[in-house]
């Protein structure tokens, strides 16, 4: 009995050692994934048996330990086997392609989007309305959503986007009668928006130099953020201690641009050399005092007698001419009553004397006016004045065949 019991004990021990050696040679992954070996199933705990106190229940889905494996000690958590854990297979989902909308569905969707856009536009939500108008136009292109899209962008102050939208509305060739006012509005907005000035920010290197001045086409500007009309311009930047910098600038409407201008320091001004002192001039020779200028000639007032005499003769000529003119008129009346040779001679004689008298009066009147109104000439020295005396001679004459006067002046 003892020998048979000893053999059974030895066989049992050998089987346990063989099982342990087999477990240590199997990899953790194969141990987890390999199915349990065929043979007797492991003894299961009887139903209703309570687990050992302190033992942790196995996780859901965990692989049961192989037969013959040593269970973990009570209270010790099961640790994962070293090595790379198996990753679950990626789940592949296949989506069916979306069916394209029918024309009816497109119209219904466009109508729904357009109605929602109108409500947002009335509330002043122009950005949301613009997006809805754009979607409606994509479903069913038309002039109405294009117009409202352009109007929504214009309300937001987006000049460039508004011009493109207005132009798209015009290019869609809307009905001239139905959209007459809207076409006129679109053309006016495109023209007005294309005049929107560009925003140009000037950055200088070095930054903010003292005495910075900026000019556009020679017109001084305020600050470094400028409002520049569309087109070509000349930008000039100057600062204290730097040379003026100019560059050509071409901007489009509603453009936002930053322009960098590099300023070059001015070279230092050359120091002017101190001129050498010239040698002292030699002493000037004594100059005798200049003689005082001779006194200005004394102007003697001219006598007005010649002028008065001449004007008196002119007056006498007027009187004589008037008298003989009256006589000539009387003789003309006698001649008209009695046309004789004697009366005719009287008319001719009186008329001739009257005409000559008036001619003499005119001549002496002009001469007297000249003598009376002309300036006095400087007086000559007394010696010359004594030897040269002014004289005037006037001699009137009257004859049966005429009359007149002769004048002679001596200087």
Kinemage of the C-alpha trace (Angstrom):
@kinemage 1
@onewidth
@group {chain A} dominant
@subgroup {mainchain}
@vectorlist {calphas} color= white
{ca unk a 1} P 0.000 0.000 0.000
{ca unk a 2} L 2.816 2.394 0.824
{ca unk a 3} L 4.650 1.724 -2.423
{ca unk a 4} L 1.505 2.251 -4.492
{ca unk a 5} L 0.654 5.481 -2.649
{ca unk a 6} L 4.187 6.765 -3.111
{ca unk a 7} L 4.033 6.125 -6.837
{ca unk a 8} L 0.765 8.015 -7.147
{ca unk a 9} L 2.253 10.972 -5.270
{ca unk a 10} L 5.310 11.054 -7.513
{ca unk a 11} L 3.185 10.870 -10.681
{ca unk a 12} L 1.004 13.724 -9.458
{ca unk a 13} L 4.034 15.902 -8.676
{ca unk a 14} L 5.578 15.197 -12.099
{ca unk a 15} L 2.342 16.175 -13.838
{ca unk a 16} L 2.166 19.468 -11.946
{ca unk a 17} L 5.810 20.318 -12.809
{ca unk a 18} L 5.188 19.517 -16.497
{ca unk a 19} L 2.137 21.798 -16.517
{ca unk a 20} L 4.055 24.688 -14.985
{ca unk a 21} L 6.872 24.320 -17.529
{ca unk a 22} L 4.347 24.328 -20.372
{ca unk a 23} L 2.705 27.565 -19.109
{ca unk a 24} L 6.008 29.424 -18.879
{ca unk a 25} L 6.890 28.596 -22.515
{ca unk a 26} L 3.531 29.815 -23.954
{ca unk a 27} L 3.441 33.582 -24.975
{ca unk a 28} L 0.909 35.839 -23.249
{ca unk a 29} L -0.990 36.544 -26.460
{ca unk a 30} L -1.271 32.881 -27.369
{ca unk a 31} L -2.222 32.089 -23.821
{ca unk a 32} L -5.062 34.652 -24.050
{ca unk a 33} L -6.276 33.722 -27.513
{ca unk a 34} L -5.684 29.947 -27.589
{ca unk a 35} L -8.748 27.832 -26.917
{ca unk a 36} L -8.710 25.649 -23.799
{ca unk a 37} L -7.055 22.256 -24.336
{ca unk a 38} L -9.205 19.284 -25.045
{ca unk a 39} L -9.771 16.887 -22.229
{ca unk a 40} L -11.512 17.146 -19.008
{ca unk a 41} L -13.054 20.508 -18.393
{ca unk a 42} L -11.836 22.384 -15.406
{ca unk a 43} L -13.762 21.785 -12.313
{ca unk a 44} L -16.370 24.468 -11.937
{ca unk a 45} L -17.403 25.899 -8.674
{ca unk a 46} L -20.697 24.652 -7.534
{ca unk a 47} L -23.661 26.855 -8.139
{ca unk a 48} L -24.247 29.351 -5.419
{ca unk a 49} L -20.743 29.050 -4.061
{ca unk a 50} L -19.506 32.385 -2.774
{ca unk a 51} L -16.213 33.713 -4.092
{ca unk a 52} L -13.234 33.776 -1.879
{ca unk a 53} L -13.112 36.834 0.339
{ca unk a 54} L -11.021 39.648 -1.155
{ca unk a 55} L -10.884 38.043 -4.613
{ca unk a 56} L -11.469 40.404 -7.588
{ca unk a 57} L -14.052 39.165 -10.071
{ca unk a 58} L -12.750 38.677 -13.600
{ca unk a 59} L -13.428 41.441 -16.111
{ca unk a 60} L -16.141 40.959 -18.652
{ca unk a 61} L -14.819 39.300 -21.755
{ca unk a 62} L -11.547 38.208 -20.055
{ca unk a 63} L -10.063 34.885 -21.190
{ca unk a 64} L -10.257 32.263 -18.455
{ca unk a 65} L -6.908 30.980 -17.174
{ca unk a 66} L -5.504 27.833 -18.687
{ca unk a 67} L -6.044 24.535 -16.962
{ca unk a 68} L -3.525 23.895 -14.276
{ca unk a 69} L -2.472 27.506 -13.943
{ca unk a 70} L -1.805 28.756 -10.476
{ca unk a 71} L -4.516 31.182 -9.423
{ca unk a 72} L -3.394 34.583 -8.157
{ca unk a 73} L -3.104 35.119 -4.506
{ca unk a 74} L -6.083 36.416 -2.674
{ca unk a 75} L -6.270 40.225 -2.680
{ca unk a 76} L -3.704 40.582 -5.479
{ca unk a 77} L -5.120 42.355 -8.621
{ca unk a 78} L -4.610 40.560 -11.873
{ca unk a 79} L -1.903 42.237 -13.933
{ca unk a 80} L -1.799 42.320 -17.689
{ca unk a 81} L 0.746 40.148 -19.311
{ca unk a 82} L 3.826 42.024 -20.557
{ca unk a 83} L 4.108 42.744 -24.228
{ca unk a 84} L 1.906 44.464 -26.859
{ca unk a 85} L -1.802 44.160 -26.209
{ca unk a 86} L -3.980 43.087 -29.075
{ca unk a 87} L -5.736 46.109 -30.748
{ca unk a 88} L -9.382 45.778 -31.708
{ca unk a 89} L -10.062 45.661 -35.453
{ca unk a 90} L -11.119 49.018 -37.019
{ca unk a 91} L -14.796 49.258 -37.744
{ca unk a 92} L -15.424 50.088 -41.434
{ca unk a 93} L -18.611 52.038 -42.134
{ca unk a 94} L -19.877 52.453 -45.662
{ca unk a 95} L -22.157 55.442 -46.480
{ca unk a 96} L -24.456 55.412 -49.392
{ca unk a 97} L -24.027 58.341 -51.867
{ca unk a 98} L -26.596 61.067 -51.410
{ca unk a 99} L -29.172 61.144 -54.109
{ca unk a 100} L -29.235 64.383 -56.150
{ca unk a 101} L -32.258 66.578 -55.630
{ca unk a 102} L -34.910 66.668 -58.256
{ca unk a 103} L -35.907 69.919 -59.902
{ca unk a 104} L -39.006 70.075 -57.759
{ca unk a 105} L -36.982 69.514 -54.584
{ca unk a 106} L -34.491 72.203 -55.653
{ca unk a 107} L -37.290 74.710 -56.169
{ca unk a 108} L -38.846 73.894 -52.814
{ca unk a 109} L -35.471 74.190 -51.049
{ca unk a 110} L -34.673 77.470 -52.824
{ca unk a 111} L -38.077 78.882 -51.887
{ca unk a 112} L -37.548 77.866 -48.275
{ca unk a 113} L -34.062 79.429 -48.142
{ca unk a 114} L -35.254 82.623 -49.835
{ca unk a 115} L -38.127 83.002 -47.366
{ca unk a 116} L -35.773 82.523 -44.418
{ca unk a 117} L -33.323 85.025 -45.945
{ca unk a 118} L -36.087 87.615 -46.298
{ca unk a 119} L -36.953 87.264 -42.620
{ca unk a 120} L -33.307 87.664 -41.584
{ca unk a 121} L -32.905 90.658 -43.897
{ca unk a 122} L -35.888 92.405 -42.309
{ca unk a 123} L -34.301 91.878 -38.884
{ca unk a 124} L -31.053 93.484 -40.057
{ca unk a 125} L -29.086 90.219 -39.972
{ca unk a 126} L -27.469 90.965 -43.321
{ca unk a 127} L -24.586 88.484 -43.018
{ca unk a 128} L -26.921 85.527 -42.384
{ca unk a 129} L -29.323 86.754 -45.054
{ca unk a 130} L -26.506 87.011 -47.610
{ca unk a 131} L -25.492 83.385 -46.996
{ca unk a 132} L -29.097 82.197 -47.350
{ca unk a 133} L -29.600 84.195 -50.563
{ca unk a 134} L -26.416 82.647 -51.944
{ca unk a 135} L -27.635 79.119 -51.164
{ca unk a 136} L -31.019 79.833 -52.736
{ca unk a 137} L -29.317 81.097 -55.883
{ca unk a 138} L -27.173 77.955 -56.049
{ca unk a 139} L -30.296 75.760 -56.040
{ca unk a 140} L -32.261 77.839 -58.544
{ca unk a 141} L -30.198 80.648 -60.140
{ca unk a 142} L -32.195 83.815 -60.692
{ca unk a 143} L -32.061 87.600 -60.726
{ca unk a 144} L -34.038 88.061 -57.492
{ca unk a 145} L -31.647 86.207 -55.126
{ca unk a 146} L -28.659 87.798 -56.881
{ca unk a 147} L -30.119 91.267 -56.314
{ca unk a 148} L -30.866 90.608 -52.641
{ca unk a 149} L -27.400 89.065 -52.156
{ca unk a 150} L -25.776 92.221 -53.568
{ca unk a 151} L -28.005 94.416 -51.402
{ca unk a 152} L -27.141 92.414 -48.268
{ca unk a 153} L -23.408 92.716 -48.939
{ca unk a 154} L -23.788 96.428 -49.660
{ca unk a 155} L -25.593 96.906 -46.345
{ca unk a 156} L -22.563 95.404 -44.582
{ca unk a 157} L -20.201 97.936 -46.188
{ca unk a 158} L -18.266 95.293 -48.130
{ca unk a 159} L -17.394 97.388 -51.176
{ca unk a 160} L -15.382 94.869 -53.210
{ca unk a 161} L -17.799 91.983 -52.582
{ca unk a 162} L -20.764 94.264 -53.287
{ca unk a 163} L -19.366 95.355 -56.660
{ca unk a 164} L -18.859 91.714 -57.672
{ca unk a 165} L -22.404 90.820 -56.566
{ca unk a 166} L -23.991 93.821 -58.294
{ca unk a 167} L -22.064 92.991 -61.464
{ca unk a 168} L -23.220 89.358 -61.273
{ca unk a 169} L -26.807 90.606 -61.037
{ca unk a 170} L -26.319 92.779 -64.142
{ca unk a 171} L -24.560 89.957 -66.009
{ca unk a 172} L -27.523 87.645 -65.363
{ca unk a 173} L -29.470 89.859 -67.800
{ca unk a 174} L -32.634 90.333 -65.729
{ca unk a 175} L -35.917 91.291 -67.352
{ca unk a 176} L -35.594 94.937 -68.404
{ca unk a 177} L -39.210 95.815 -67.577
{ca unk a 178} L -39.568 93.864 -64.343
{ca unk a 179} L -36.194 94.887 -62.888
{ca unk a 180} L -35.935 98.353 -64.469
{ca unk a 181} L -35.465 100.229 -61.185
{ca unk a 182} L -33.192 97.550 -59.740
{ca unk a 183} L -30.960 97.603 -62.840
{ca unk a 184} L -30.619 101.388 -62.518
{ca unk a 185} L -29.850 101.008 -58.810
{ca unk a 186} L -27.217 98.339 -59.507
{ca unk a 187} L -25.480 100.460 -62.139
{ca unk a 188} L -25.420 103.455 -59.811
{ca unk a 189} L -24.056 101.418 -56.894
{ca unk a 190} L -21.292 99.900 -59.034
{ca unk a 191} L -20.222 103.358 -60.195
{ca unk a 192} L -20.361 104.793 -56.670
{ca unk a 193} L -18.579 101.870 -54.983
{ca unk a 194} L -15.753 101.962 -57.510
{ca unk a 195} L -14.948 105.438 -56.170
{ca unk a 196} L -14.528 104.133 -52.628
{ca unk a 197} L -11.085 105.293 -51.422
{ca unk a 198} L -8.469 102.760 -50.467
{ca unk a 199} L -7.118 102.504 -46.923
{ca unk a 200} L -3.330 102.836 -46.997
{ca unk a 201} L -1.233 102.515 -43.851
{ca unk a 202} L 2.274 103.945 -44.102
{ca unk a 203} L 4.977 102.229 -42.047
{ca unk a 204} L 8.389 103.893 -41.883
{ca unk a 205} L 11.796 102.442 -41.147
{ca unk a 206} L 12.853 103.603 -38.591
{ca unk a 207} L 9.467 103.699 -36.927
{ca unk a 208} L 7.916 107.070 -35.996
{ca unk a 209} L 10.869 109.394 -36.757
{ca unk a 210} L 10.647 112.963 -35.415
{ca unk a 211} L 8.876 115.491 -37.594
{ca unk a 212} L 7.245 112.857 -39.814
{ca unk a 213} L 5.325 114.350 -42.748
{ca unk a 214} L 3.353 112.411 -45.354
{ca unk a 215} L 1.965 113.841 -48.597
{ca unk a 216} L -0.070 112.381 -51.467
{ca unk a 217} L 0.478 114.154 -54.793
{ca unk a 218} L 1.965 117.096 -52.888
{ca unk a 219} L -1.015 117.449 -50.522
{ca unk a 220} L -0.122 117.045 -46.831
{ca unk a 221} L -1.917 114.227 -44.989
{ca unk a 222} L -2.735 113.697 -41.313
{ca unk a 223} L -1.511 110.565 -39.542
{ca unk a 224} L -0.159 107.372 -41.079
{ca unk a 225} L -3.497 105.800 -42.054
{ca unk a 226} L -4.532 107.489 -45.279
{ca unk a 227} L -7.678 107.513 -47.383
{ca unk a 228} L -6.480 107.464 -51.006
{ca unk a 229} L -8.744 107.700 -54.091
{ca unk a 230} L -8.390 104.865 -56.629
{ca unk a 231} L -5.672 105.381 -59.233
{ca unk a 232} L -1.977 106.269 -59.460
{ca unk a 233} L -0.471 108.642 -56.901
{ca unk a 234} L 2.913 109.814 -55.626
{ca unk a 235} L 3.622 109.151 -51.952
{ca unk a 236} L 6.206 111.446 -50.322
{ca unk a 237} L 7.551 110.893 -46.802
{ca unk a 238} L 9.892 113.307 -45.020
{ca unk a 239} L 11.263 113.567 -41.499
{ca unk a 240} L 13.832 115.565 -39.585
{ca unk a 241} L 17.343 114.319 -40.262
{ca unk a 242} L 16.258 112.109 -43.185
{ca unk a 243} L 16.196 112.590 -46.938
{ca unk a 244} L 12.776 112.833 -48.564
{ca unk a 245} L 11.528 109.491 -49.922
{ca unk a 246} L 9.045 109.272 -52.803
{ca unk a 247} L 7.451 106.310 -54.508
{ca unk a 248} L 4.660 105.674 -56.980
{ca unk a 249} L 1.499 104.154 -55.553
{ca unk a 250} L -1.430 102.634 -57.453
{ca unk a 251} L -4.495 101.504 -55.505
{ca unk a 252} L -7.887 100.100 -56.389
{ca unk a 253} L -11.208 100.950 -54.802
{ca unk a 254} L -11.815 99.799 -51.218
{ca unk a 255} L -8.334 98.283 -51.089
{ca unk a 256} L -6.531 97.888 -47.765
{ca unk a 257} L -2.756 98.041 -48.059
{ca unk a 258} L 0.288 98.665 -45.909
{ca unk a 259} L 3.203 100.491 -47.518
{ca unk a 260} L 6.679 100.384 -46.014
{ca unk a 261} L 8.998 103.333 -46.648
{ca unk a 262} L 12.681 103.205 -45.717
{ca unk a 263} L 14.146 106.589 -44.778
{ca unk a 264} L 17.800 107.341 -45.425
{ca unk a 265} L 19.619 109.593 -42.923
{ca unk a 266} L 21.002 112.792 -44.355
{ca unk a 267} L 24.805 113.037 -44.518
{ca unk a 268} L 26.281 115.477 -42.000
{ca unk a 269} L 26.667 118.947 -43.368
{ca unk a 270} L 30.299 119.911 -44.022
{ca unk a 271} L 31.730 122.374 -41.545
{ca unk a 272} L 32.575 125.587 -43.312
{ca unk a 273} L 36.248 126.488 -42.997
{ca unk a 274} L 36.980 129.768 -41.277
{ca unk a 275} L 38.198 132.148 -43.970
{ca unk a 276} L 41.638 133.622 -43.451
{ca unk a 277} L 41.691 137.204 -42.349
{ca unk a 278} L 42.684 139.432 -45.276
{ca unk a 279} L 45.678 141.685 -44.729
{ca unk a 280} L 44.934 145.082 -43.355
{ca unk a 281} L 44.551 147.638 -46.124
{ca unk a 282} L 47.153 150.417 -46.305
{ca unk a 283} L 46.158 153.689 -44.721
{ca unk a 284} L 44.113 155.737 -47.091
{ca unk a 285} L 45.521 159.018 -48.278
{ca unk a 286} L 43.837 162.068 -46.937
{ca unk a 287} L 41.227 163.286 -49.363
{ca unk a 288} L 40.405 166.970 -49.308
{ca unk a 289} L 36.817 167.656 -48.394
{ca unk a 290} L 34.533 167.767 -51.396
{ca unk a 291} L 33.253 171.113 -52.482
{ca unk a 292} L 29.580 171.623 -51.743
{ca unk a 293} L 27.408 171.358 -54.854
{ca unk a 294} L 26.402 174.636 -56.432
{ca unk a 295} L 23.053 175.917 -55.314
{ca unk a 296} L 20.121 174.992 -57.472
{ca unk a 297} L 19.149 177.670 -59.958
{ca unk a 298} L 16.433 179.916 -58.715
{ca unk a 299} L 13.265 179.622 -60.715
{ca unk a 300} L 11.786 182.992 -61.491
{ca unk a 301} L 8.049 183.068 -62.011
{ca unk a 302} L 7.120 183.737 -65.588
{ca unk a 303} L 5.028 186.820 -66.327
{ca unk a 304} L 1.459 185.977 -67.409
{ca unk a 305} L 1.203 189.154 -69.482
{ca unk a 306} L 1.881 187.477 -72.863
{ca unk a 307} L -0.806 184.913 -72.141
{ca unk a 308} L -3.321 187.564 -71.158
{ca unk a 309} L -2.527 189.648 -74.241
{ca unk a 310} L -2.924 186.644 -76.501
{ca unk a 311} L -6.186 185.629 -74.881
{ca unk a 312} L -7.412 189.246 -75.174
{ca unk a 313} L -6.701 189.205 -78.887
{ca unk a 314} L -8.586 185.918 -79.132
{ca unk a 315} L -11.545 187.552 -77.404
{ca unk a 316} L -11.367 190.509 -79.773
{ca unk a 317} L -11.387 188.117 -82.715
{ca unk a 318} L -14.512 186.468 -81.361
{ca unk a 319} L -16.235 189.854 -80.985
{ca unk a 320} L -15.246 190.981 -84.479
{ca unk a 321} L -16.267 187.666 -85.992
{ca unk a 322} L -19.626 187.840 -84.260
{ca unk a 323} L -20.313 191.398 -85.437
{ca unk a 324} L -19.417 190.696 -89.035
{ca unk a 325} L -21.316 187.441 -88.909
{ca unk a 326} L -24.465 189.279 -87.880
{ca unk a 327} L -23.889 191.811 -90.662
{ca unk a 328} L -23.394 188.977 -93.131
{ca unk a 329} L -26.732 187.501 -92.121
{ca unk a 330} L -28.414 190.902 -92.580
{ca unk a 331} L -26.788 191.372 -95.968
{ca unk a 332} L -27.961 187.886 -96.919
{ca unk a 333} L -31.512 188.964 -96.116
{ca unk a 334} L -31.131 192.098 -98.274
{ca unk a 335} L -29.759 189.979 -101.088
{ca unk a 336} L -32.721 187.675 -100.876
{ca unk a 337} L -35.061 190.697 -101.218
{ca unk a 338} L -32.953 192.517 -103.853
{ca unk a 339} L -30.492 190.141 -105.535
{ca unk a 340} L -28.073 192.772 -106.813
{ca unk a 341} L -24.325 192.589 -107.275
{ca unk a 342} L -23.767 195.141 -104.518
{ca unk a 343} L -25.725 193.118 -101.992
{ca unk a 344} L -23.903 189.966 -103.037
{ca unk a 345} L -20.526 191.643 -102.497
{ca unk a 346} L -21.617 192.818 -99.057
{ca unk a 347} L -22.627 189.278 -98.081
{ca unk a 348} L -19.310 187.835 -99.237
{ca unk a 349} L -17.246 190.554 -97.568
{ca unk a 350} L -18.973 190.340 -94.201
{ca unk a 351} L -18.884 186.545 -94.207
{ca unk a 352} L -15.181 186.465 -95.061
{ca unk a 353} L -14.295 188.965 -92.325
{ca unk a 354} L -16.363 186.963 -89.828
{ca unk a 355} L -14.626 183.715 -90.777
{ca unk a 356} L -11.162 185.239 -90.563
{ca unk a 357} L -11.963 186.804 -87.183
{ca unk a 358} L -13.026 183.461 -85.769
{ca unk a 359} L -9.886 181.846 -87.163
{ca unk a 360} L -7.717 184.499 -85.502
{ca unk a 361} L -9.668 184.034 -82.252
{ca unk a 362} L -9.045 180.284 -82.362
{ca unk a 363} L -5.324 180.723 -83.050
{ca unk a 364} L -4.778 183.234 -80.255
{ca unk a 365} L -6.983 181.253 -77.895
{ca unk a 366} L -4.795 178.143 -78.291
{ca unk a 367} L -1.604 180.202 -77.996
{ca unk a 368} L -2.817 181.963 -74.847
{ca unk a 369} L -3.822 178.677 -73.256
{ca unk a 370} L -0.372 177.191 -73.949
{ca unk a 371} L 1.392 180.247 -72.492
{ca unk a 372} L -0.826 180.240 -69.437
{ca unk a 373} L -0.781 176.508 -68.623
{ca unk a 374} L 2.822 175.432 -69.392
{ca unk a 375} L 5.341 175.040 -66.518
{ca unk a 376} L 8.023 177.632 -65.895
{ca unk a 377} L 11.487 176.795 -67.196
{ca unk a 378} L 14.504 177.178 -64.873
{ca unk a 379} L 15.857 180.681 -64.838
{ca unk a 380} L 19.234 181.331 -66.418
{ca unk a 381} L 21.924 183.145 -64.541
{ca unk a 382} L 21.328 186.858 -64.193
{ca unk a 383} L 23.999 187.728 -66.756
{ca unk a 384} L 22.381 185.528 -69.403
{ca unk a 385} L 18.905 186.686 -68.385
{ca unk a 386} L 19.920 190.305 -68.855
{ca unk a 387} L 21.236 189.689 -72.382
{ca unk a 388} L 18.311 187.475 -73.469
{ca unk a 389} L 14.920 189.118 -73.023
{ca unk a 390} L 11.705 187.562 -74.095
{ca unk a 391} L 9.663 189.609 -76.505
{ca unk a 392} L 6.360 188.919 -78.259
{ca unk a 393} L 4.876 190.923 -81.125
{ca unk a 394} L 1.327 190.447 -82.407
{ca unk a 395} L 0.017 192.489 -85.393
{ca unk a 396} L -3.600 192.046 -86.536
{ca unk a 397} L -4.681 193.245 -89.955
{ca unk a 398} L -7.931 193.643 -91.878
{ca unk a 399} L -8.346 194.400 -95.598
{ca unk a 400} L -11.279 194.540 -97.996
{ca unk a 401} L -10.351 191.094 -99.240
{ca unk a 402} L -9.561 189.461 -95.894
{ca unk a 403} L -8.162 189.789 -92.382
{ca unk a 404} L -5.769 188.104 -90.004
{ca unk a 405} L -2.972 188.521 -87.478
{ca unk a 406} L 0.783 188.007 -87.410
{ca unk a 407} L 2.691 186.978 -84.270
{ca unk a 408} L 6.460 187.004 -83.648
{ca unk a 409} L 8.268 185.774 -80.529
{ca unk a 410} L 11.870 186.562 -79.599
{ca unk a 411} L 13.748 184.364 -77.101
